[in-house]
Amino acid sequence: YGVMRGRDCYVINSYEEGRADLFTPSGKPFSVDIKGKPFENDEPVKIRITLTEREKLKLALRIPEWSEQTTIKFNGKTVKADCGYYEICEEFSCGDE
């Protein structure tokens, strides 16, 4: 399961289904839930953030080198991402996907 806290962000390295319980920079608990099975049936991955209060977080999503076409959707925006890490630095609310 590949969710961890980096130096200045939260890094998602793997997209296997599961949940990671972490703490925000202000010390409040939050969770990252990952759903979907992209390696079994090309099912889209959904990442849900659960917070007790709205807070600014920085996420770094790993895009594998072999991924030929990666699209990220967040808060009404759709972007194409190249291999490496795609960073999202936003104020998150409970239930954001």
Disulfide bonds with the S-S distance in Angstrom:
none
